[in-house]
Amino acid sequence: MLHSLEFRAMGCSATIQLQGPTEASHVLDQVPEQIAKIEAQLTRFQPDSNLMQFNAKAGEWIEVSHMLYENVLAAKQAARITNGRYNPLVLPAMVVNGYDRSFEQMHNVETQLAVEIPDWRNIEIKARTRQIRIPVGTAIDLGGIGKGWTAEYIADQLAEIGPCLVDFGGDIVARGAPDGYSGWPIDIEDPNTGEIFATVTLQDSAIATSGIDYRRWQNANGDLFHHIINPDTGQPARTDVFSATVIHPHAPTAEAYAKAVLIQGAQSGLSWLSQQWHGCGLTFSQEGAVLSTSNFEQYIQGRIFTS
C-alpha cells in the first residue's frame, strides 16, 4: 500500500511517499513533528536555534549537538569537494544582500555593500569532543545542505519499513522502488516554460536542483537579487544557468554540486561535474538551452541532450 503525506517544512513544500502496510500511515503522521525538531536545531531564521546560538559564539570552541555536528561536517565536506564554490560561511553575505529573513516574509528589502566571505577551511572541528569553532565575525548557513541531510535522514528511517521517496522542495531522496517500477519516477521541470521536460527514475539515490528562477527579490533601487551567493564575490552569482539538477548517491553532495555548477556556468560547470565522483547533472540556461553530462541520459528515455 502506498501512503503519501504533504506539508510545509524548512521553508518549502514537502512530500513523502512510503510503501508499506496499513499501519505505516501512523509512522508518516509523526514525520512533520520530527522534522520540526530538526529544523529548530538547524534553521538560521530562529535566533534561539542551535545553529544561531552557535553562530553567536563565533571565535569560541563550542560543543554542539550530534545533529548540528553532522550537518556542519557535511557542509565542510561539501566545501572541500567543490573547491569552495559552496561555502557554508556565506551567511553574512546573504544578510547584506537582503536575505535576512525567511523568503515569504521578504518585503521592502534593503541591501548593503558586499562583504568578504572567509575561507571555509577556517571552520575548525574537534571530532573527539564534537567541538566546532568559526572565526569571529563569521556565521554558518546550512540551507540546502541541511535540507539534503534531513531528507536523507528521514528516508533512511522510512526505508526500514519499505520503499520511500522524500522530497523537500527539490532535495529528493529515493530508497528502494515501488511495486511494478524499477525506481521512483521524478519529474524535472523546465524553469523557462514551467512544463515537465523529462522524468527520471531513481532508486537508492538523491537528486537536487539549485536555481535562480525562485527566491528572487528587488532592493529599493529595483536591482534584482537571488539567493545563490558566489563565495568569490559575496554577491548573487552571475551565471547563464537558470537551474542546475544533479543526481548523486549522497543528498548533501547533490545539493553542493548543483550550486557549484550554477555558479560556474553551464559549460564550465558541467565539464567540472563530469570529472567528479558520480558527477551527473543537467542545466537549463536562461536562454533556453539544455545541457547535460553524458551519463545523465541513463536515468531517462526519450530525450537527447548536448553534453
N, C-alpha and C positions, 0 to 999 in steps of 0.2 A: 504494500500500500504506500502511495506517495503522499507525504504530508508537506504542506507549504505554509510559510509564515512571512508576512511583510510588515515592516515597522520602520521607524526612524531611529538612527543610531549614528554617532560620530559625525554629525552634521550632514548626513546623506540618507538616501533611501536604502534600506537593507532588505534582502530577500534570501530566505533559506529554504532549501528543499531537502527532504530526507525520506529515503525509502526504508520502511521498517514495519513492524507490527502495529496494530491499532494503538497500543499504549505509548508508542513513540511520540504521539502528538503532545503528551504531557511533558516530555523532555524539551520539545521545541518551545512550549509555553514558558519555560524557565530561562530561555536564552536572552531575551531582552534585558531582564534584570541582571544577568551575568555580565552582559556587555556594558551596561550602565556602570557597573562597579569597575570594570576595566577602564572605561572612559574617564571615570573620576580620578584615576591614577595618572593617565597619560595626556589629558587634554591641556592645552595652553589657554583655554578660554575660561577656566575657573581658577582664581588666584589661590585657592586652598587645595588644588590638586597636588599629588605627589611631585609631578614634574615641575610645577611652578614654585612649589616650596623649595625644591632642589635648586632651580634657577636663581631663586632669591639669595642663595648662599654661594654664588659663584666665587671661586677662589679658595674654597674650603674643601677638604676631603669629607664627603658625606656618604654614610652607609645608607643605601637605598633599598626599596622593596625588591623582591625577586623579579616581579613583573617589570618594574621600571629598569632594573639592571639588564634584563634580557632585551628590552627594546633599545636601550642605549647601545648595547653591544651590537645588535643588529644594525643600528644606524651607523656606527663607526665602521663596521664591516662593509656596509653599502658605500660609504665614502671611499674606502680603500679600493674596492673593486671597480669603482667608476673614476678613479684618479681625482677625486674631489669634485667631480661635476655635480654629484649630490653631496651636500654638506649640511649636517644637522644643526650647525651653528648659525643658520640664516635668520633666526627669529628676530633679532633687532632690525635687520634689513627689511623683513616683511612688515614690521610695525611702521617704520618710517615711510614705506611705500603705501601705507594706508590700510593694510590688512591687520588691524589691531583688535578685531572682534569677529565673532562668527559671521559668515558671509550674509546670512539672512538679516543681520542687524546693520549692515553697512549702508549708511546714509550720510550725506554731507561729508565725504571723505576728505581729510587733509593729508597732504604728503609733505615730506621733508627731504633734505639733501641726502643722497645715498651714504651709507656707512660701509666701512670696510669689513668684510667677513673674515674672521680668523681662520687659520689653517685647522682642519679637522683633527690633525694629529695632536692638537693641544687638549683634546679630550683624554684625560688620564684615567686609567682603570686599574684597580687592585682586585684581582679575581678572588683571592683567598678571603678577603674581608668584605667583598661586594661593595667597595667604596669607589666613588667617582669624583673627579674634580675637573672643573672647567675654569678658564681664566676669568678674572674679574672683568665685569662689563659685558660678558657674553651670555648667551642663553640658547638652550636647545629647543628645537621644534621637531616633534616626531611625526606629525602629519600623516602622509601616506604610508610611511614605514609602519607606524602604529596601526593603521587600518589593515595593511597586509599581514602584519604579525597577528592581529586579533582574528582576522578571517581564517588564518591557518590554524590558530589555537582552537577555535570553535570547531572547525572542520575535522581536526584530528580527534576531538572528543566525540563528535557525532558519528564518525566513521566506525566507532566501536559498535554502533547499532546497525548501520547499513550504509549504502552509497549515499553521498550527500553533495550538495552544492551550496556554497556560502558566498554571497555577493554583497559587498559593502561599497556601493556606489562606483562600481567599476574595478574594484580589487576583488577578484574572484578566485576561489579555491575549490577544486573538484577532487572528490575522493570516490574511487570506485566508479561504477557505471550503473544506471538504472536498467531494470529488466528490459531486454529487447534492443538495447543500444550498446554500441562499442564505447561510448563515453557520454558525457553531458554536452548537449548542444548549446552553444553560446553565440548569440548574435553580435556582430560587430557593426556599429552604425557609422555611416559616413557623416562626419560633422558638417560637411558643406551642404548636404541635402537633407539630413535628418532621416534618411532611409536606411534600411538594412543593406549593407554592402555584401556581407558574406556571413556564413555560420561556421564556426569551428567546433571541433569535437575534442573534449578534454577528459582525461582520466588520470587521477593522481598527479595533478599539475596545477599551475596557477596562471592567471592572466591579469595584467594590469594595464590600464590606459591612463596616460597623462596628456592633458590638452590645455590649450589656451582658449578653447571655444566656450568655456564656462568659468565662473568665478572671475569675472572681468568687472572693472569699475572705472569711473572717471573722477579726477580730482576737481577742485574748484575752477581750474583753468580749462577743463574739458579734455585734458590729456588722458589717454587710455592706459590702464594698468591691468596686469593679470598676476596670478599667484605663483607662477613658476619663476623663481629668482635664479639668476645666473650668479654663482658664487664669485666669479671673477670681477663682476661689476657692482654687485649689490643691488641691481635693478632687475625688473622683469626681463626675461630672456628675449633677445631679438632673434627671431628664427623664422624660417619658411614653413615650419611644421605646425599644422593646426592641431593634430593629435597623434600620439605615438602609442602603439599597443605592443606589449611584449609578453611572450609565453615563456615560462621558466618553471622548473620544479619547485622553486622556493619563492613564496609570495613577496617577501620584502625585497628580494633581489629583482623580481619582475618590476616592482614599483620603482626601484632605484634606476634600473636600466632604462625604463620608459622616460624618466626625467632626463637622464643623460643623453639619450638620443634626441629628444626635443631640443635641448639646449644647444647641441652641436649642429643641428640642421639635418635634413633628410639624408643627403648623400653621405656626408661625413659620419653622421650618427649611425646609420645602418652599416656602413663599412666597418666602423669600430665595433658595433654589436656583433657582427658576424665572426669576429675574432675572439669573442668572449665564450667562456664555458656555457654551453646550452643557449648561446645567444640566438634569439629567434624573434623577429619583430616586423611590424608593418607601420607605415606612416601615411597620413593624409596631409598634403600640403595645402596652404591657404589658396593656392591657385587651382586646386582640384586634382593634382597628380597623386597617384597611389604607387608607393614603392614598398618593397619588402626584401628581407633576406631570403635567399634561395630555399632555405629549409622551412619557411613558413607555409609553403604550399602543401606540405604533408598533412596539415591539420584540416584543410578544406578541399572542396572539389568544385569544379565549375568556374574557376577564376584563373586568369593568367596575370601574373604580376611582373613588373620590371624590377630586377634586383641589381 
